[in-house]
Amino acid sequence: MKLQTIHDGRVLATSGRSIRLEFDRVREPTDDRRADGGLEIERTLGPGTDGGSDDGPPADWIAATGPLREERSRRLPVPASAGIGYRLKTTPPFRSLVTAATGRFPAVNVWSIDDDALLASADRWLFHSDDGGRRWDIVETLPDSSAPMGVLPSAVCPNDGSVYLGEYPLDGDATPRVLESADGRTWSTAVELEGVRHVHSVRTDPYTGELWVTTGDADSECAIGRLRDGTFSVVGGGDQSWRAVELAFTPDAVLWGVDSVYTERKAIRKLPRDRFGDADPTPETVHDVSSSVYYAETITVDGELWVLFSTAMEAGADSTGPESQSVHSDRAAVVAASSASNFTDWHELLAYRKRTVPADRLNPRGLVPKANAYVYLESDPSRGVFVNPYNTDRDDGAIRFIPKRAFASFS
């Protein structure tokens, strides 16, 4: 399964094109600790083992979601113009034949845009549902070279009554756009982003309401900025240190991790709010990790704000990088720090390696693509943080739950 979103208070995940919704909430134990001192565990859905890192806290603070129910009535349709490639990427048993060789790659995204409405992307199609996923309409066509999942999970964002989406073409020739919609059905161009390959994220600053965008991938294409008056106002960019996927906002700063497989150590950077307007802002490096940083979540626990980042174990070199490059990527992990340390004391909560597949061993001339390993994140302010290892050596496809009480053990 792939963790997608929290919809109407319930975890929503996908298996191929099918939607799965949580129908039992996490059953919190009445006694927080077992007799042996560990936190009570509820098993996760699917195969897996408790997977903390060797250097991090023990894994037994991880609980499970409630059961997730698959309803055949909640399934993305097959577009009339879709070829066999769409089914190979999204639909069992065809998809299983492909992923057995390549590893599991994400091919569907779903976002909750209000209590009833869902938005989804797959391949080059954008879908909308106003009844929780029972009926879907195709509402927009994305660039022909879009990624298998259409856009990145971090590239859709509700903001001030509208929804925004950042396109993710891969061919380097298309000009990506940030699209805007008042209802999730009718879309228009909010801004065209000349000189960048694609959009990594579109996110709302919860403290100001401003819309932020990150782009990549070559040095000149890397930028972090804000959408203002129909233009992309760049805060910083121009090299790999500004190559970010998802941002994390705090009352005093914005944080991100570097997404660059050929950079030996990937910095987690923090830029104070009073430096946003500088002509040449200099972020502070508060931590570094060994693999590219992708996704971010925040959660407040006992008055302290926690920032979580997840990294990806990437399967190969970066096509936009230098001709001579080394791949520096050894784990898909989750790291976290809190405002109590001013985000300087980081903890590795989970770590996985990429699942091994035939294409890793036998792949003449590199013709068979290989999938990365990820950890997807979703936070629920009242419950905790959900984590979803994907294409990993263990817990692959499981959805795990870190209850809020567990964060006290990291302080």
N, C-alpha and C positions, 0 to 999 in steps of 0.2 A: 504493500500500500504506500501511497504518497500522501503525507500530511498536507492539507491545503489551507484551511482557514478555520476560524471559530465562527459559526453561523447560528444566530439566535441562541447563543449560550452553549452550543453543542459542537464537538469536534466534527469536522467534515474532511473526509479523505477520499481518494480515488484509487480504483484498481482498474487499469486500462481506462475505458470511457465510462465506467460505472461509478456512481456516487455512493459513498458509504457515510452514514450519519450515526453519531453516537446516540444511543437511546437510554443508556444507563449512566448516570454521573459516577465519577470516582467515588468509591465507598471509603471515606476516611475512617481509619480505625479509631476506636474510642481511646485506646492506649497508644500513644505515639511510638512507644518502643517495645520491642520484643524482650523476652527474658534474657536473651544473649546480648542485649544492648543495641542491636541494629534497628533501624526503622522498619516498620511493617511494610512488606512488599505485596502488591497485587500484580499478578502476572500480566504481561503484555499480550496483545493479540499477535499471533504468528510465531514463527520460530525465533530463537535468540537466546542469548545468555546475558546475565547482568554484566554490563560492560563499562566499568570505570577505567580510567587510565592507571598505569602502574604508579605514577607519581602523584596522582590526584586523590581526592577523597574517596572512600569506599563506595561501591556501586549500590549498596543496599538502601540508599535514600530514594532510589528511583521507583516510582509506583507506575501503575498502568492506567490507561483510559478505561472507561466502561466499554462494554461490547459495542461494536460498530455494525450496523445492519446494512446490507446491500439490497437495494430495491431495483428490480429490473426496470421499473417505470422511471427511475432517475438515471438516465444515461445520455451522454452526448450523442447526437445523431451523426450519421455519415453524410457529409455534403454531397449533393448530386454530382458535382464536378470533381470530387476527390477520386484519385486513382488508387491503385493497389498499395502505393506507398503509405497512404493514410492508414489503411488497415494494418499494414505491417508494423507501423509505429504505435498504434493505439489499441488494437483489438486482438484478444486471445482467440484462437491459439496461434495466430500468425505472429503476433508480437513475441511470444515465448520462443519461437524458432530463431528470431533475430537476436534477442537479448541473451540467449544461451551462448552465442558467439561473441557478442560485443560487450556484455554486461548490461545492467538495467539502466536505461537513460530516461529522464523525465520527458513525457510527451503530452501531458495535459496539465493545465493550471486552472484553478477555480478560486474566485474571490467573492466574498460577501460584501455587497455594496449597500444594502440596508436590510431590515428585518426579513423581507421576503425575497428580494432580488439577488440573483447570482450572475456573475460574469465568468466566462471561461474562454480559454484559448487552447487551440491544438493546431499544429502545423501553421497554415496561413489563414486560419479562420478564427473569428471572434464570435462567441455565442452569448446570448442573454436569456435568462429565465426569470419570470416574475412570480413563480409559484414554488420556489425552493428546489428547483431542478427537475420537476416532472416533465415540463415542456420547455424546449429550447428553440430559439430562432437564431439564424445566422444574421449578424447585424453589421459586420465589417469584414473586409478582406485585407489581410496584412501583406507586407512585401513577399514576393515569390521566394526569396532566399531566407525567409524567417527560420529560426531554429525549430526543431521538432515540437517543442512546447509552445511555439508562437512567439512569446516574449518571456522575459525572466519573471519569476514569482514576485520579485520586488518592484516591478515596473507598472503596477496598477495602484491607484490611490484615490479614494474619495477626498474631496476638498471643497468646503464651502458650497455644498449643494450640487457640485459637479463631480464627474469621475474623469481621471486623467490616465493615459496609457502611453508608455514609451516603447517605440518600435525597436525590433532587434534583428535587422537584416544581417546576413553573414557574408555577402559577396563583396563588400567594400565599395560597390558602385552606387547603391541606392542611398538617398539622403534620408536618414531616419527622422521621424516626426514625433512630437508629443501630441497626442490626440485628446480631444475634450468632448464630453457628453453631459447633457443635463439629465438624461434619463437612462443611460446605458444602452440605448438603442440607436440613436442618431448621433453620428460622430463627425467632428470637424477638426481641422488642424489648428492647434493652439500655437505651435511654433515649429519651424523646420530647423534642424541642427546641421548646418553645413560644416563639413570638415571633420565629422566624427563618424566612426564605424557604426555604432549603435548605442542605445540607451540601456544602462544597467539598472537604474532605479528611478522611481518617482515617489517622493515621500513628503508628507506634511510635517513641518515643525510644530509640535503640539503646543509650544509656548508662544508662538507668534502667528500661527496659521499660514505661514509662507510655504510655498511649494518648492522643494529642492529636487534637483536632477543630477545624476552622475552618468558619465559617459566614458567610453574607451574605444580602442585598446592601445594603439601605438602612442608614443609619447605625446605627439601633437594633438591626439584625439582625447587624451585624458583630461577630464575637467569635473569640478564640483561647483555647482552654482544654483541660482534661484531663478524661477520664472517671474518676471516683473514686466507688467505692461506689454505683454505679448512678445517679449524678448528673453533670451537666455543670458542672464547676468552672471558671469563667471566670478566665483570667489577665488579660485585657484586652479592651476592646471599646468600642463606642458611637460610632465614627466611621469614616471611610473609611481612616484610617491603620492600622486593625486588620482591614481587609478583605483577607484572604489566601486563596490557594488552597493550594499545597503548602508545607510547612515544610522547612527544612534544619537538622539538628542537629549541633552540635559539642560537644566535651567541656565547653566553658565557656558556651555560649549556644545560643539558637535564632534562626534568621534567616528572614525572609520578605520578599517584595516585594508592594507594594500593587497590587491588582486593581481599578482604578477608571478607566474610560475618560474621565470628565469631570474628573479631576484632571490638571492640566497636566504635572507631573512626578511620577513614581511612585517613592516612596522604597523602597530596600532597607534594612530595619531589622534591628537586632540587639538582643536582650534577654538580658543575662547571667543565668545560672542563679540567682545569689544575689538576683535581683530578681523571681523568679517569684511569690513570696508577698507582694509589696508591694500595698498597697491601691490605689495608683494608679501602676503601673510606667511608667517613661519610657524607651522604647527609644532606642537611638542610631541615627541615620541614617548608614550607611556608604557609600551610593552612591545615585544616582537614574537612572532610565531614562525613555524617552519613551512607552512603551507598557505596558499592563497586564501584570503578572508572573503567570504561571500555574504552571509546573512546575519541580521542583527535583530535583537529584541531587547526591550527594557521592562522591568517590573519593580514596583515599590514594595518593600517588605519592612515593616516596623519603622517607617519613616526614612529609610535609606533607599536610594535608587540604585538598582543593579543594571548593568549593561552586559549583555551576552553577545558574543560573536561566534559564528561557526565557520570552520575552514573546510576546504575541499582537497581530497587527494586526487590530483589530476593525472590523467593517463598518458600524457605526452607533451611535446613541445608546443609553444605558442606560434601559430602561423603568422602573427603580426610582429613577432619579436625579431631580434637579430638573427642572421643566418647561422652564426655560431653561438649556441646557447646550451646551457645545462638545465635540466629539469630539477628543481628543488621542491619536492612535495612528498611528504612521508606519512601524512595522517589526515583524516577527516575528524575534526575535534570540535569541542565546545569549550570556550574560555569565558570567564566572567570576572567582573570587578565591581565594586560599589563606591558610592559617594563617600563612604566612611574613610576610605583611603585616598580620596580624590582621584579614583580610577588609576591608581599606580600599583595596587597589590592584586595580581591576577591569579585565578585558579583554573586549572584544567579539569573540567567536570567529566568529560567523556572523550575517548579517542578510539578510532577505528582505522583499519586499513582497507584499501580497495579490494573488492571481491576479485579473485583470479578467474580469468576466462580464457578460452582457447586462443583468442586474438592476441593475448599477451605473449604466448609462446610461439605461435605459428602465424606470421602475418607478412608474407613477402611484399616488399616495397611499401608496407604500411597502408595497403589498400582498404583493409577492414577497419572502420572506426572503432575506438574503444571509449567506453563510458567512464566518467569520473565518479568518485564517491563523494557524497554530500551528507550533511546533517541539516535537515529543515527544522525551523523553529517557529513556534507560535506561542504567545503569552496570553493568559487570561488573568485580568487584574485580581479576581477573587480566588483563583485556584492555584496558579503557578505557571510553569513553562512546560510546553509539550515539545518533545524532541523526536525526530524521525530519521534514523540512519538509513541511507539509501545507497544501494549498490556496494554494501560493505561486507567485510569478512564475517561478521556476526551481527545479530539483531537486524539483518537486512529487511527493511520494510516494516519493522515494528514501530509502534507509536508509544513512546514512553512519557512519563509525567514526573516532573520535579515539583513536589508540593512546596508552597511558600515557606513552610516551617523548616525545610531543608537548608535554606539559605543561611539560617542562623549558624549552622555548623561551619560555614566558610568564613565567617567574620573573624 
